[in-house]
Amino acid sequence: MNDSREKPVRSAAIMLDDGMASAINRNQMIRRTYENPPMDELMGIYAAWADDYDSDLIDGHGYKAPEDAVSSFVELGLAKNVRILDVGCGTGIVGLLLRAAGFTQIDGGDLSAEMRAVADGHNVYNQLFQLDMTADYKIAFEDAYDAVICVGVFGFGPPHVQHLHHIMGAAKPGAPVMVTVNGSGWNVRGWDASFGPHLQKHGITCVRNEPIRHMTKDGIGARLIELRRS
Ligand SMILES: C[S@@+](CC[C@H](N)C(=O)[O-])C[C@H]1O[C@@H](n2cnc3c(N)ncnc32)[C@H](O)[C@@H]1O
């Protein structure tokens, strides 16, 4: 039996916590992203949102997960020329922060062409490419990255916890994979119950699981998890 059958995801009538209600009141784009929409609808949302996404999230919601995740990434002490993949790179907020921290070899992957187009305008990514996080990333073993970072994508889904193991194929064995998970999504989607078994099933080790800031104006935090493939 696969993970998705073990852990069905509710697509409607989710219970709102206070942070989610606050976020939804501020921004109607966010509502559907919290309701497990089909992938084509989710991509339609990001296509329409791409140009306003940065100002909506940073100014409107106090989006701080990129800053906190990149700050922890910098503390890993990796060489500045390591090859990094920013998964679900969106408009490039994380790439900009990594470049400002001195990293020079950053690629970005995202399913949305419109979000990638905004990221491309920053000139911080060596390559930007289409990637679907709900399936095998199709990155050859010899092309795997020295480090992977993914901010603001997981929590409500898609992609869901049962897709998390796909990210490990993008990293060299033992390389750090840093992922943020929306704290409301962690609770609503039941990550407490599904996260550990998923890692165990796929032979993934979690070396960090700590709270960070996420949408500070909504009172929503996030988990910063750091994973290693064996
Ligand atoms: C909330 S944004 C986060 C973007 C960026 N990392 C940030 O912190 O601003 C979520 C991003 O995940 C992308 N995304 C959603 N589902 C995806 C999937 N299945 N495969 C790849 N990217 C996906 C969306 O296109 C969007 O750019």
Ligand as a Chemical Component Dictionary entry (heavy atoms), coordinates in Angstrom:
data_LIG
# 
_chem_comp.id                   LIG 
_chem_comp.type                 NON-POLYMER 
_chem_comp.pdbx_formal_charge   0 
_chem_comp.three_letter_code    LIG 
# 
loop_
_chem_comp_atom.comp_id 
_chem_comp_atom.atom_id 
_chem_comp_atom.alt_atom_id 
_chem_comp_atom.type_symbol 
_chem_comp_atom.charge 
_chem_comp_atom.model_Cartn_x 
_chem_comp_atom.model_Cartn_y 
_chem_comp_atom.model_Cartn_z 
_chem_comp_atom.pdbx_ordinal 
LIG C1  C1  C 0  4.406  29.552 -1.414 1  
LIG S1  S1  S 1  5.421  29.437 -2.844 2  
LIG C2  C2  C 0  7.067  29.401 -2.141 3  
LIG C3  C3  C 0  8.086  29.968 -3.100 4  
LIG C4  C4  C 0  9.446  30.300 -2.495 5  
LIG N1  N1  N 0  10.168 29.127 -2.097 6  
LIG C5  C5  C 0  9.283  31.256 -1.347 7  
LIG O1  O1  O 0  9.664  30.929 -0.225 8  
LIG O2  O2  O -1 8.790  32.366 -1.594 9  
LIG C6  C6  C 0  5.194  27.744 -3.345 10 
LIG C7  C7  C 0  5.885  27.428 -4.656 11 
LIG O3  O3  O 0  5.822  26.010 -4.838 12 
LIG C8  C8  C 0  5.568  25.754 -6.195 13 
LIG N2  N2  N 0  4.948  24.437 -6.290 14 
LIG C9  C9  C 0  3.746  24.046 -5.832 15 
LIG N3  N3  N 0  3.536  22.760 -6.121 16 
LIG C10 C10 C 0  4.641  22.332 -6.776 17 
LIG C11 C11 C 0  5.037  21.085 -7.336 18 
LIG N4  N4  N 0  4.247  20.012 -7.282 19 
LIG N5  N5  N 0  6.233  20.991 -7.936 20 
LIG C12 C12 C 0  7.043  22.075 -7.997 21 
LIG N6  N6  N 0  6.734  23.287 -7.501 22 
LIG C13 C13 C 0  5.536  23.409 -6.896 23 
LIG C14 C14 C 0  4.655  26.867 -6.635 24 
LIG O4  O4  O 0  4.684  27.039 -8.035 25 
LIG C15 C15 C 0  5.251  28.061 -5.872 26 
LIG O5  O5  O 0  6.218  28.733 -6.627 27 
# 
loop_
_chem_comp_bond.comp_id 
_chem_comp_bond.atom_id_1 
_chem_comp_bond.atom_id_2 
_chem_comp_bond.value_order 
_chem_comp_bond.pdbx_ordinal 
LIG C1  S1  SING 1  
LIG S1  C2  SING 2  
LIG S1  C6  SING 3  
LIG C2  C3  SING 4  
LIG C3  C4  SING 5  
LIG C4  N1  SING 6  
LIG C4  C5  SING 7  
LIG C5  O1  DOUB 8  
LIG C5  O2  SING 9  
LIG C6  C7  SING 10 
LIG C7  O3  SING 11 
LIG C7  C15 SING 12 
LIG O3  C8  SING 13 
LIG C8  N2  SING 14 
LIG C8  C14 SING 15 
LIG N2  C9  SING 16 
LIG N2  C13 SING 17 
LIG C9  N3  DOUB 18 
LIG N3  C10 SING 19 
LIG C10 C11 SING 20 
LIG C10 C13 DOUB 21 
LIG C11 N4  SING 22 
LIG C11 N5  DOUB 23 
LIG N5  C12 SING 24 
LIG C12 N6  DOUB 25 
LIG N6  C13 SING 26 
LIG C14 O4  SING 27 
LIG C14 C15 SING 28 
LIG C15 O5  SING 29 
# 
